[in-house]
C-alpha cells in the first residue's frame, strides 16, 4: 500500500536511512505501486508490494551506499 508520509515507512527503512533516502524510497515505492498494478507487469509471482519495495530500494541505492553499517550519499 502506498505511503503518504515518511512516518508511515516500515522500521527497516525509517530507522536506517537518512531523511533524503527515505524521501527517495517513498517516492519510488509509490510510483512502482501504481506502475506495477497488473500482475503481468511484474516478474514471476512477485506481489505488488514486493515489486514496489525492490524498485524503491534500487532507487535508494542509486544515490546511497551502505558503508560501515550506515547509509551514506555516494
mmCIF file of the N, C-alpha and C atoms, coordinates in Angstrom:
data_MODEL
# 
_entry.id   MODEL 
# 
loop_
_atom_site.group_PDB 
_atom_site.id 
_atom_site.type_symbol 
_atom_site.label_atom_id 
_atom_site.label_alt_id 
_atom_site.label_comp_id 
_atom_site.label_asym_id 
_atom_site.label_entity_id 
_atom_site.label_seq_id 
_atom_site.pdbx_PDB_ins_code 
_atom_site.Cartn_x 
_atom_site.Cartn_y 
_atom_site.Cartn_z 
_atom_site.occupancy 
_atom_site.B_iso_or_equiv 
_atom_site.pdbx_formal_charge 
_atom_site.auth_seq_id 
_atom_site.auth_comp_id 
_atom_site.auth_asym_id 
_atom_site.auth_atom_id 
_atom_site.pdbx_PDB_model_num 
ATOM 1   N N  . UNK A 1 1  ? 0.840  -1.175  0.000   1.00 0.00 ? 1  UNK A N  1 
ATOM 2   C CA . UNK A 1 1  ? 0.000  0.000   0.000   1.00 0.00 ? 1  UNK A CA 1 
ATOM 3   C C  . UNK A 1 1  ? 0.892  1.248   0.000   1.00 0.00 ? 1  UNK A C  1 
ATOM 4   N N  . UNK A 1 2  ? 0.557  2.225   -0.784  1.00 0.00 ? 2  UNK A N  1 
ATOM 5   C CA . UNK A 1 2  ? 1.388  3.437   -0.865  1.00 0.00 ? 2  UNK A CA 1 
ATOM 6   C C  . UNK A 1 2  ? 1.480  4.166   0.487   1.00 0.00 ? 2  UNK A C  1 
ATOM 7   N N  . UNK A 1 3  ? 2.509  4.961   0.598   1.00 0.00 ? 3  UNK A N  1 
ATOM 8   C CA . UNK A 1 3  ? 2.751  5.731   1.828   1.00 0.00 ? 3  UNK A CA 1 
ATOM 9   C C  . UNK A 1 3  ? 2.461  7.202   1.576   1.00 0.00 ? 3  UNK A C  1 
ATOM 10  N N  . UNK A 1 4  ? 1.824  7.841   2.550   1.00 0.00 ? 4  UNK A N  1 
ATOM 11  C CA . UNK A 1 4  ? 1.523  9.271   2.442   1.00 0.00 ? 4  UNK A CA 1 
ATOM 12  C C  . UNK A 1 4  ? 2.613  10.141  3.042   1.00 0.00 ? 4  UNK A C  1 
ATOM 13  N N  . UNK A 1 5  ? 3.311  9.609   4.056   1.00 0.00 ? 5  UNK A N  1 
ATOM 14  C CA . UNK A 1 5  ? 4.344  10.403  4.725   1.00 0.00 ? 5  UNK A CA 1 
ATOM 15  C C  . UNK A 1 5  ? 5.462  9.500   5.235   1.00 0.00 ? 5  UNK A C  1 
ATOM 16  N N  . UNK A 1 6  ? 6.587  10.113  5.514   1.00 0.00 ? 6  UNK A N  1 
ATOM 17  C CA . UNK A 1 6  ? 7.759  9.362   5.957   1.00 0.00 ? 6  UNK A CA 1 
ATOM 18  C C  . UNK A 1 6  ? 7.492  8.565   7.232   1.00 0.00 ? 6  UNK A C  1 
ATOM 19  N N  . UNK A 1 7  ? 6.673  9.088   8.104   1.00 0.00 ? 7  UNK A N  1 
ATOM 20  C CA . UNK A 1 7  ? 6.387  8.408   9.372   1.00 0.00 ? 7  UNK A CA 1 
ATOM 21  C C  . UNK A 1 7  ? 5.674  7.073   9.174   1.00 0.00 ? 7  UNK A C  1 
ATOM 22  N N  . UNK A 1 8  ? 5.132  6.833   7.997   1.00 0.00 ? 8  UNK A N  1 
ATOM 23  C CA . UNK A 1 8  ? 4.434  5.580   7.712   1.00 0.00 ? 8  UNK A CA 1 
ATOM 24  C C  . UNK A 1 8  ? 5.364  4.495   7.172   1.00 0.00 ? 8  UNK A C  1 
ATOM 25  N N  . UNK A 1 9  ? 6.602  4.854   6.840   1.00 0.00 ? 9  UNK A N  1 
ATOM 26  C CA . UNK A 1 9  ? 7.533  3.880   6.283   1.00 0.00 ? 9  UNK A CA 1 
ATOM 27  C C  . UNK A 1 9  ? 7.837  2.786   7.307   1.00 0.00 ? 9  UNK A C  1 
ATOM 28  N N  . UNK A 1 10 ? 8.118  1.570   6.837   1.00 0.00 ? 10 UNK A N  1 
ATOM 29  C CA . UNK A 1 10 ? 8.458  0.494   7.773   1.00 0.00 ? 10 UNK A CA 1 
ATOM 30  C C  . UNK A 1 10 ? 9.754  0.803   8.526   1.00 0.00 ? 10 UNK A C  1 
ATOM 31  N N  . UNK A 1 11 ? 9.907  0.196   9.680   1.00 0.00 ? 11 UNK A N  1 
ATOM 32  C CA . UNK A 1 11 ? 11.079 0.443   10.525  1.00 0.00 ? 11 UNK A CA 1 
ATOM 33  C C  . UNK A 1 11 ? 12.393 0.135   9.826   1.00 0.00 ? 11 UNK A C  1 
ATOM 34  N N  . UNK A 1 12 ? 12.419 -0.907  8.988   1.00 0.00 ? 12 UNK A N  1 
ATOM 35  C CA . UNK A 1 12 ? 13.669 -1.248  8.311   1.00 0.00 ? 12 UNK A CA 1 
ATOM 36  C C  . UNK A 1 12 ? 14.075 -0.197  7.281   1.00 0.00 ? 12 UNK A C  1 
ATOM 37  N N  . UNK A 1 13 ? 13.222 0.776   7.044   1.00 0.00 ? 13 UNK A N  1 
ATOM 38  C CA . UNK A 1 13 ? 13.549 1.907   6.173   1.00 0.00 ? 13 UNK A CA 1 
ATOM 39  C C  . UNK A 1 13 ? 13.778 3.153   7.032   1.00 0.00 ? 13 UNK A C  1 
ATOM 40  N N  . UNK A 1 14 ? 12.812 3.474   7.869   1.00 0.00 ? 14 UNK A N  1 
ATOM 41  C CA . UNK A 1 14 ? 12.881 4.722   8.639   1.00 0.00 ? 14 UNK A CA 1 
ATOM 42  C C  . UNK A 1 14 ? 13.988 4.739   9.684   1.00 0.00 ? 14 UNK A C  1 
ATOM 43  N N  . UNK A 1 15 ? 14.364 3.582   10.196  1.00 0.00 ? 15 UNK A N  1 
ATOM 44  C CA . UNK A 1 15 ? 15.388 3.544   11.248  1.00 0.00 ? 15 UNK A CA 1 
ATOM 45  C C  . UNK A 1 15 ? 16.803 3.423   10.708  1.00 0.00 ? 15 UNK A C  1 
ATOM 46  N N  . UNK A 1 16 ? 16.952 3.203   9.400   1.00 0.00 ? 16 UNK A N  1 
ATOM 47  C CA . UNK A 1 16 ? 18.297 3.012   8.865   1.00 0.00 ? 16 UNK A CA 1 
ATOM 48  C C  . UNK A 1 16 ? 18.695 4.038   7.807   1.00 0.00 ? 16 UNK A C  1 
ATOM 49  N N  . UNK A 1 17 ? 17.729 4.625   7.131   1.00 0.00 ? 17 UNK A N  1 
ATOM 50  C CA . UNK A 1 17 ? 18.050 5.559   6.049   1.00 0.00 ? 17 UNK A CA 1 
ATOM 51  C C  . UNK A 1 17 ? 17.994 7.010   6.500   1.00 0.00 ? 17 UNK A C  1 
ATOM 52  N N  . UNK A 1 18 ? 18.881 7.849   5.966   1.00 0.00 ? 18 UNK A N  1 
ATOM 53  C CA . UNK A 1 18 ? 18.774 9.292   6.212   1.00 0.00 ? 18 UNK A CA 1 
ATOM 54  C C  . UNK A 1 18 ? 17.470 9.823   5.593   1.00 0.00 ? 18 UNK A C  1 
ATOM 55  N N  . UNK A 1 19 ? 17.051 10.980  6.015   1.00 0.00 ? 19 UNK A N  1 
ATOM 56  C CA . UNK A 1 19 ? 15.774 11.544  5.573   1.00 0.00 ? 19 UNK A CA 1 
ATOM 57  C C  . UNK A 1 19 ? 15.672 11.615  4.045   1.00 0.00 ? 19 UNK A C  1 
ATOM 58  N N  . UNK A 1 20 ? 16.700 12.098  3.372   1.00 0.00 ? 20 UNK A N  1 
ATOM 59  C CA . UNK A 1 20 ? 16.637 12.223  1.917   1.00 0.00 ? 20 UNK A CA 1 
ATOM 60  C C  . UNK A 1 20 ? 16.454 10.858  1.262   1.00 0.00 ? 20 UNK A C  1 
ATOM 61  N N  . UNK A 1 21 ? 17.126 9.853   1.770   1.00 0.00 ? 21 UNK A N  1 
ATOM 62  C CA . UNK A 1 21 ? 16.983 8.499   1.236   1.00 0.00 ? 21 UNK A CA 1 
ATOM 63  C C  . UNK A 1 21 ? 15.569 7.960   1.500   1.00 0.00 ? 21 UNK A C  1 
ATOM 64  N N  . UNK A 1 22 ? 15.001 8.316   2.633   1.00 0.00 ? 22 UNK A N  1 
ATOM 65  C CA . UNK A 1 22 ? 13.621 7.928   2.923   1.00 0.00 ? 22 UNK A CA 1 
ATOM 66  C C  . UNK A 1 22 ? 12.665 8.559   1.919   1.00 0.00 ? 22 UNK A C  1 
ATOM 67  N N  . UNK A 1 23 ? 12.930 9.813   1.568   1.00 0.00 ? 23 UNK A N  1 
ATOM 68  C CA . UNK A 1 23 ? 12.095 10.500  0.581   1.00 0.00 ? 23 UNK A CA 1 
ATOM 69  C C  . UNK A 1 23 ? 12.189 9.816   -0.784  1.00 0.00 ? 23 UNK A C  1 
ATOM 70  N N  . UNK A 1 24 ? 13.387 9.387   -1.150  1.00 0.00 ? 24 UNK A N  1 
ATOM 71  C CA . UNK A 1 24 ? 13.582 8.650   -2.400  1.00 0.00 ? 24 UNK A CA 1 
ATOM 72  C C  . UNK A 1 24 ? 12.794 7.343   -2.347  1.00 0.00 ? 24 UNK A C  1 
ATOM 73  N N  . UNK A 1 25 ? 12.927 6.626   -1.247  1.00 0.00 ? 25 UNK A N  1 
ATOM 74  C CA . UNK A 1 25 ? 12.220 5.349   -1.086  1.00 0.00 ? 25 UNK A CA 1 
ATOM 75  C C  . UNK A 1 25 ? 10.717 5.553   -1.231  1.00 0.00 ? 25 UNK A C  1 
ATOM 76  N N  . UNK A 1 26 ? 10.174 6.518   -0.515  1.00 0.00 ? 26 UNK A N  1 
ATOM 77  C CA . UNK A 1 26 ? 8.737  6.780   -0.536  1.00 0.00 ? 26 UNK A CA 1 
ATOM 78  C C  . UNK A 1 26 ? 8.258  7.090   -1.954  1.00 0.00 ? 26 UNK A C  1 
ATOM 79  N N  . UNK A 1 27 ? 8.929  7.976   -2.646  1.00 0.00 ? 27 UNK A N  1 
ATOM 80  C CA . UNK A 1 27 ? 8.518  8.358   -3.998  1.00 0.00 ? 27 UNK A CA 1 
ATOM 81  C C  . UNK A 1 27 ? 8.617  7.175   -4.965  1.00 0.00 ? 27 UNK A C  1 
ATOM 82  N N  . UNK A 1 28 ? 9.705  6.426   -4.893  1.00 0.00 ? 28 UNK A N  1 
ATOM 83  C CA . UNK A 1 28 ? 9.896  5.287   -5.793  1.00 0.00 ? 28 UNK A CA 1 
ATOM 84  C C  . UNK A 1 28 ? 8.890  4.182   -5.492  1.00 0.00 ? 28 UNK A C  1 
ATOM 85  N N  . UNK A 1 29 ? 8.644  3.926   -4.217  1.00 0.00 ? 29 UNK A N  1 
ATOM 86  C CA . UNK A 1 29 ? 7.671  2.898   -3.841  1.00 0.00 ? 29 UNK A CA 1 
ATOM 87  C C  . UNK A 1 29 ? 6.296  3.249   -4.391  1.00 0.00 ? 29 UNK A C  1 
ATOM 88  N N  . UNK A 1 30 ? 5.859  4.473   -4.144  1.00 0.00 ? 30 UNK A N  1 
ATOM 89  C CA . UNK A 1 30 ? 4.528  4.886   -4.590  1.00 0.00 ? 30 UNK A CA 1 
ATOM 90  C C  . UNK A 1 30 ? 4.401  4.843   -6.114  1.00 0.00 ? 30 UNK A C  1 
ATOM 91  N N  . UNK A 1 31 ? 5.444  5.258   -6.807  1.00 0.00 ? 31 UNK A N  1 
ATOM 92  C CA . UNK A 1 31 ? 5.415  5.215   -8.269  1.00 0.00 ? 31 UNK A CA 1 
ATOM 93  C C  . UNK A 1 31 ? 5.332  3.766   -8.757  1.00 0.00 ? 31 UNK A C  1 
ATOM 94  N N  . UNK A 1 32 ? 6.155  2.894   -8.186  1.00 0.00 ? 32 UNK A N  1 
ATOM 95  C CA . UNK A 1 32 ? 6.148  1.484   -8.585  1.00 0.00 ? 32 UNK A CA 1 
ATOM 96  C C  . UNK A 1 32 ? 4.825  0.821   -8.220  1.00 0.00 ? 32 UNK A C  1 
ATOM 97  N N  . UNK A 1 33 ? 4.237  1.213   -7.106  1.00 0.00 ? 33 UNK A N  1 
ATOM 98  C CA . UNK A 1 33 ? 2.944  0.661   -6.697  1.00 0.00 ? 33 UNK A CA 1 
ATOM 99  C C  . UNK A 1 33 ? 1.912  0.899   -7.802  1.00 0.00 ? 33 UNK A C  1 
ATOM 100 N N  . UNK A 1 34 ? 1.927  2.091   -8.370  1.00 0.00 ? 34 UNK A N  1 
ATOM 101 C CA . UNK A 1 34 ? 0.999  2.410   -9.460  1.00 0.00 ? 34 UNK A CA 1 
ATOM 102 C C  . UNK A 1 34 ? 1.401  1.727   -10.764 1.00 0.00 ? 34 UNK A C  1 
ATOM 103 N N  . UNK A 1 35 ? 2.681  1.751   -11.053 1.00 0.00 ? 35 UNK A N  1 
ATOM 104 C CA . UNK A 1 35 ? 3.184  1.230   -12.324 1.00 0.00 ? 35 UNK A CA 1 
ATOM 105 C C  . UNK A 1 35 ? 2.994  -0.283  -12.451 1.00 0.00 ? 35 UNK A C  1 
ATOM 106 N N  . UNK A 1 36 ? 3.147  -1.023  -11.379 1.00 0.00 ? 36 UNK A N  1 
ATOM 107 C CA . UNK A 1 36 ? 3.075  -2.483  -11.414 1.00 0.00 ? 36 UNK A CA 1 
ATOM 108 C C  . UNK A 1 36 ? 1.767  -3.010  -10.823 1.00 0.00 ? 36 UNK A C  1 
ATOM 109 N N  . UNK A 1 37 ? 0.700  -2.312  -11.089 1.00 0.00 ? 37 UNK A N  1 
ATOM 110 C CA . UNK A 1 37 ? -0.625 -2.682  -10.597 1.00 0.00 ? 37 UNK A CA 1 
ATOM 111 C C  . UNK A 1 37 ? -1.036 -4.068  -11.111 1.00 0.00 ? 37 UNK A C  1 
ATOM 112 N N  . UNK A 1 38 ? -0.794 -4.310  -12.393 1.00 0.00 ? 38 UNK A N  1 
ATOM 113 C CA . UNK A 1 38 ? -1.206 -5.563  -13.019 1.00 0.00 ? 38 UNK A CA 1 
ATOM 114 C C  . UNK A 1 38 ? -0.151 -6.647  -12.837 1.00 0.00 ? 38 UNK A C  1 
ATOM 115 N N  . UNK A 1 39 ? -0.558 -7.848  -12.414 1.00 0.00 ? 39 UNK A N  1 
ATOM 116 C CA . UNK A 1 39 ? 0.392  -8.940  -12.170 1.00 0.00 ? 39 UNK A CA 1 
ATOM 117 C C  . UNK A 1 39 ? 1.259  -9.274  -13.384 1.00 0.00 ? 39 UNK A C  1 
ATOM 118 N N  . UNK A 1 40 ? 0.734  -9.123  -14.578 1.00 0.00 ? 40 UNK A N  1 
ATOM 119 C CA . UNK A 1 40 ? 1.525  -9.452  -15.771 1.00 0.00 ? 40 UNK A CA 1 
ATOM 120 C C  . UNK A 1 40 ? 2.672  -8.471  -16.002 1.00 0.00 ? 40 UNK A C  1 
ATOM 121 N N  . UNK A 1 41 ? 2.663  -7.348  -15.308 1.00 0.00 ? 41 UNK A N  1 
ATOM 122 C CA . UNK A 1 41 ? 3.752  -6.376  -15.426 1.00 0.00 ? 41 UNK A CA 1 
ATOM 123 C C  . UNK A 1 41 ? 4.897  -6.672  -14.457 1.00 0.00 ? 41 UNK A C  1 
ATOM 124 N N  . UNK A 1 42 ? 4.687  -7.630  -13.548 1.00 0.00 ? 42 UNK A N  1 
ATOM 125 C CA . UNK A 1 42 ? 5.693  -7.977  -12.545 1.00 0.00 ? 42 UNK A CA 1 
ATOM 126 C C  . UNK A 1 42 ? 6.448  -9.232  -12.961 1.00 0.00 ? 42 UNK A C  1 
ATOM 127 N N  . UNK A 1 43 ? 7.617  -9.417  -12.366 1.00 0.00 ? 43 UNK A N  1 
ATOM 128 C CA . UNK A 1 43 ? 8.420  -10.610 -12.639 1.00 0.00 ? 43 UNK A CA 1 
ATOM 129 C C  . UNK A 1 43 ? 7.934  -11.786 -11.808 1.00 0.00 ? 43 UNK A C  1 
ATOM 130 N N  . UNK A 1 44 ? 7.794  -12.925 -12.458 1.00 0.00 ? 44 UNK A N  1 
ATOM 131 C CA . UNK A 1 44 ? 7.418  -14.142 -11.747 1.00 0.00 ? 44 UNK A CA 1 
ATOM 132 C C  . UNK A 1 44 ? 6.139  -13.983 -10.956 1.00 0.00 ? 44 UNK A C  1 
ATOM 133 N N  . UNK A 1 45 ? 6.169  -14.491 -9.733  1.00 0.00 ? 45 UNK A N  1 
ATOM 134 C CA . UNK A 1 45 ? 4.991  -14.445 -8.868  1.00 0.00 ? 45 UNK A CA 1 
ATOM 135 C C  . UNK A 1 45 ? 5.099  -13.333 -7.819  1.00 0.00 ? 45 UNK A C  1 
ATOM 136 N N  . UNK A 1 46 ? 5.947  -12.364 -8.064  1.00 0.00 ? 46 UNK A N  1 
ATOM 137 C CA . UNK A 1 46 ? 6.156  -11.290 -7.087  1.00 0.00 ? 46 UNK A CA 1 
ATOM 138 C C  . UNK A 1 46 ? 4.861  -10.519 -6.849  1.00 0.00 ? 46 UNK A C  1 
ATOM 139 N N  . UNK A 1 47 ? 4.624  -10.213 -5.595  1.00 0.00 ? 47 UNK A N  1 
ATOM 140 C CA . UNK A 1 47 ? 3.444  -9.413  -5.244  1.00 0.00 ? 47 UNK A CA 1 
ATOM 141 C C  . UNK A 1 47 ? 3.684  -7.954  -5.620  1.00 0.00 ? 47 UNK A C  1 
ATOM 142 N N  . UNK A 1 48 ? 2.627  -7.211  -5.616  1.00 0.00 ? 48 UNK A N  1 
ATOM 143 C CA . UNK A 1 48 ? 2.720  -5.774  -5.906  1.00 0.00 ? 48 UNK A CA 1 
ATOM 144 C C  . UNK A 1 48 ? 3.609  -5.086  -4.870  1.00 0.00 ? 48 UNK A C  1 
ATOM 145 N N  . UNK A 1 49 ? 3.428  -5.456  -3.603  1.00 0.00 ? 49 UNK A N  1 
ATOM 146 C CA . UNK A 1 49 ? 4.224  -4.864  -2.520  1.00 0.00 ? 49 UNK A CA 1 
ATOM 147 C C  . UNK A 1 49 ? 5.705  -5.219  -2.671  1.00 0.00 ? 49 UNK A C  1 
ATOM 148 N N  . UNK A 1 50 ? 5.996  -6.478  -2.934  1.00 0.00 ? 50 UNK A N  1 
ATOM 149 C CA . UNK A 1 50 ? 7.384  -6.914  -3.088  1.00 0.00 ? 50 UNK A CA 1 
ATOM 150 C C  . UNK A 1 50 ? 8.062  -6.197  -4.252  1.00 0.00 ? 50 UNK A C  1 
ATOM 151 N N  . UNK A 1 51 ? 7.350  -6.069  -5.349  1.00 0.00 ? 51 UNK A N  1 
ATOM 152 C CA . UNK A 1 51 ? 7.899  -5.381  -6.517  1.00 0.00 ? 51 UNK A CA 1 
ATOM 153 C C  . UNK A 1 51 ? 8.174  -3.917  -6.201  1.00 0.00 ? 51 UNK A C  1 
ATOM 154 N N  . UNK A 1 52 ? 7.236  -3.259  -5.548  1.00 0.00 ? 52 UNK A N  1 
ATOM 155 C CA . UNK A 1 52 ? 7.412  -1.843  -5.205  1.00 0.00 ? 52 UNK A CA 1 
ATOM 156 C C  . UNK A 1 52 ? 8.590  -1.652  -4.244  1.00 0.00 ? 52 UNK A C  1 
ATOM 157 N N  . UNK A 1 53 ? 8.758  -2.565  -3.295  1.00 0.00 ? 53 UNK A N  1 
ATOM 158 C CA . UNK A 1 53 ? 9.891  -2.482  -2.356  1.00 0.00 ? 53 UNK A CA 1 
ATOM 159 C C  . UNK A 1 53 ? 11.220 -2.653  -3.079  1.00 0.00 ? 53 UNK A C  1 
ATOM 160 N N  . UNK A 1 54 ? 11.271 -3.607  -3.993  1.00 0.00 ? 54 UNK A N  1 
ATOM 161 C CA . UNK A 1 54 ? 12.512 -3.808  -4.743  1.00 0.00 ? 54 UNK A CA 1 
ATOM 162 C C  . UNK A 1 54 ? 12.868 -2.580  -5.572  1.00 0.00 ? 54 UNK A C  1 
ATOM 163 N N  . UNK A 1 55 ? 11.884 -1.998  -6.207  1.00 0.00 ? 55 UNK A N  1 
ATOM 164 C CA . UNK A 1 55 ? 12.116 -0.788  -7.002  1.00 0.00 ? 55 UNK A CA 1 
ATOM 165 C C  . UNK A 1 55 ? 12.584 0.349   -6.094  1.00 0.00 ? 55 UNK A C  1 
ATOM 166 N N  . UNK A 1 56 ? 11.950 0.488   -4.941  1.00 0.00 ? 56 UNK A N  1 
ATOM 167 C CA . UNK A 1 56 ? 12.295 1.574   -4.018  1.00 0.00 ? 56 UNK A CA 1 
ATOM 168 C C  . UNK A 1 56 ? 13.725 1.428   -3.504  1.00 0.00 ? 56 UNK A C  1 
ATOM 169 N N  . UNK A 1 57 ? 14.114 0.218   -3.112  1.00 0.00 ? 57 UNK A N  1 
ATOM 170 C CA . UNK A 1 57 ? 15.492 0.010   -2.643  1.00 0.00 ? 57 UNK A CA 1 
ATOM 171 C C  . UNK A 1 57 ? 16.497 0.250   -3.766  1.00 0.00 ? 57 UNK A C  1 
ATOM 172 N N  . UNK A 1 58 ? 16.147 -0.139  -4.962  1.00 0.00 ? 58 UNK A N  1 
ATOM 173 C CA . UNK A 1 58 ? 17.029 0.100   -6.098  1.00 0.00 ? 58 UNK A CA 1 
ATOM 174 C C  . UNK A 1 58 ? 17.229 1.598   -6.314  1.00 0.00 ? 58 UNK A C  1 
ATOM 175 N N  . UNK A 1 59 ? 16.160 2.363   -6.174  1.00 0.00 ? 59 UNK A N  1 
ATOM 176 C CA . UNK A 1 59 ? 16.253 3.821   -6.326  1.00 0.00 ? 59 UNK A CA 1 
ATOM 177 C C  . UNK A 1 59 ? 17.149 4.425   -5.247  1.00 0.00 ? 59 UNK A C  1 
ATOM 178 N N  . UNK A 1 60 ? 17.016 3.947   -4.027  1.00 0.00 ? 60 UNK A N  1 
ATOM 179 C CA . UNK A 1 60 ? 17.866 4.438   -2.934  1.00 0.00 ? 60 UNK A CA 1 
ATOM 180 C C  . UNK A 1 60 ? 19.335 4.141   -3.241  1.00 0.00 ? 60 UNK A C  1 
ATOM 181 N N  . UNK A 1 61 ? 19.596 2.928   -3.730  1.00 0.00 ? 61 UNK A N  1 
ATOM 182 C CA . UNK A 1 61 ? 20.974 2.505   -3.988  1.00 0.00 ? 61 UNK A CA 1 
ATOM 183 C C  . UNK A 1 61 ? 21.624 3.243   -5.156  1.00 0.00 ? 61 UNK A C  1 
ATOM 184 N N  . UNK A 1 62 ? 20.839 3.958   -5.944  1.00 0.00 ? 62 UNK A N  1 
ATOM 185 C CA . UNK A 1 62 ? 21.420 4.790   -6.998  1.00 0.00 ? 62 UNK A CA 1 
ATOM 186 C C  . UNK A 1 62 ? 22.134 6.008   -6.401  1.00 0.00 ? 62 UNK A C  1 
ATOM 187 N N  . UNK A 1 63 ? 21.663 6.478   -5.264  1.00 0.00 ? 63 UNK A N  1 
ATOM 188 C CA . UNK A 1 63 ? 22.216 7.691   -4.648  1.00 0.00 ? 63 UNK A CA 1 
ATOM 189 C C  . UNK A 1 63 ? 22.954 7.438   -3.336  1.00 0.00 ? 63 UNK A C  1 
ATOM 190 N N  . UNK A 1 64 ? 22.702 6.288   -2.713  1.00 0.00 ? 64 UNK A N  1 
ATOM 191 C CA . UNK A 1 64 ? 23.280 5.989   -1.404  1.00 0.00 ? 64 UNK A CA 1 
ATOM 192 C C  . UNK A 1 64 ? 23.977 4.640   -1.423  1.00 0.00 ? 64 UNK A C  1 
ATOM 193 N N  . UNK A 1 65 ? 24.948 4.497   -0.541  1.00 0.00 ? 65 UNK A N  1 
ATOM 194 C CA . UNK A 1 65 ? 25.672 3.240   -0.379  1.00 0.00 ? 65 UNK A CA 1 
ATOM 195 C C  . UNK A 1 65 ? 25.804 2.979   1.113   1.00 0.00 ? 65 UNK A C  1 
ATOM 196 N N  . UNK A 1 66 ? 25.783 1.704   1.488   1.00 0.00 ? 66 UNK A N  1 
ATOM 197 C CA . UNK A 1 66 ? 25.931 1.352   2.895   1.00 0.00 ? 66 UNK A CA 1 
ATOM 198 C C  . UNK A 1 66 ? 27.402 1.080   3.172   1.00 0.00 ? 66 UNK A C  1 
ATOM 199 N N  . UNK A 1 67 ? 27.979 1.881   4.051   1.00 0.00 ? 67 UNK A N  1 
ATOM 200 C CA . UNK A 1 67 ? 29.385 1.741   4.448   1.00 0.00 ? 67 UNK A CA 1 
ATOM 201 C C  . UNK A 1 67 ? 29.474 1.752   5.962   1.00 0.00 ? 67 UNK A C  1 
ATOM 202 N N  . UNK A 1 68 ? 30.236 0.820   6.473   1.00 0.00 ? 68 UNK A N  1 
ATOM 203 C CA . UNK A 1 68 ? 30.434 0.726   7.926   1.00 0.00 ? 68 UNK A CA 1 
ATOM 204 C C  . UNK A 1 68 ? 29.101 0.700   8.677   1.00 0.00 ? 68 UNK A C  1 
ATOM 205 N N  . UNK A 1 69 ? 28.126 0.035   8.095   1.00 0.00 ? 69 UNK A N  1 
ATOM 206 C CA . UNK A 1 69 ? 26.835 -0.123  8.748   1.00 0.00 ? 69 UNK A CA 1 
ATOM 207 C C  . UNK A 1 69 ? 25.900 1.064   8.647   1.00 0.00 ? 69 UNK A C  1 
ATOM 208 N N  . UNK A 1 70 ? 26.295 2.107   7.906   1.00 0.00 ? 70 UNK A N  1 
ATOM 209 C CA . UNK A 1 70 ? 25.451 3.307   7.767   1.00 0.00 ? 70 UNK A CA 1 
ATOM 210 C C  . UNK A 1 70 ? 25.255 3.629   6.299   1.00 0.00 ? 70 UNK A C  1 
ATOM 211 N N  . UNK A 1 71 ? 24.090 4.157   5.968   1.00 0.00 ? 71 UNK A N  1 
ATOM 212 C CA . UNK A 1 71 ? 23.804 4.585   4.600   1.00 0.00 ? 71 UNK A CA 1 
ATOM 213 C C  . UNK A 1 71 ? 24.322 6.002   4.406   1.00 0.00 ? 71 UNK A C  1 
ATOM 214 N N  . UNK A 1 72 ? 25.112 6.176   3.340   1.00 0.00 ? 72 UNK A N  1 
ATOM 215 C CA . UNK A 1 72 ? 25.721 7.489   3.042   1.00 0.00 ? 72 UNK A CA 1 
ATOM 216 C C  . UNK A 1 72 ? 25.545 7.793   1.557   1.00 0.00 ? 72 UNK A C  1 
ATOM 217 N N  . UNK A 1 73 ? 25.493 9.104   1.273   1.00 0.00 ? 73 UNK A N  1 
ATOM 218 C CA . UNK A 1 73 ? 25.426 9.524   -0.140  1.00 0.00 ? 73 UNK A CA 1 
ATOM 219 C C  . UNK A 1 73 ? 26.655 9.068   -0.877  1.00 0.00 ? 73 UNK A C  1 
ATOM 220 N N  . UNK A 1 74 ? 26.450 8.707   -2.123  1.00 0.00 ? 74 UNK A N  1 
ATOM 221 C CA . UNK A 1 74 ? 27.590 8.314   -2.959  1.00 0.00 ? 74 UNK A CA 1 
ATOM 222 C C  . UNK A 1 74 ? 28.407 9.537   -3.324  1.00 0.00 ? 74 UNK A C  1 
# 
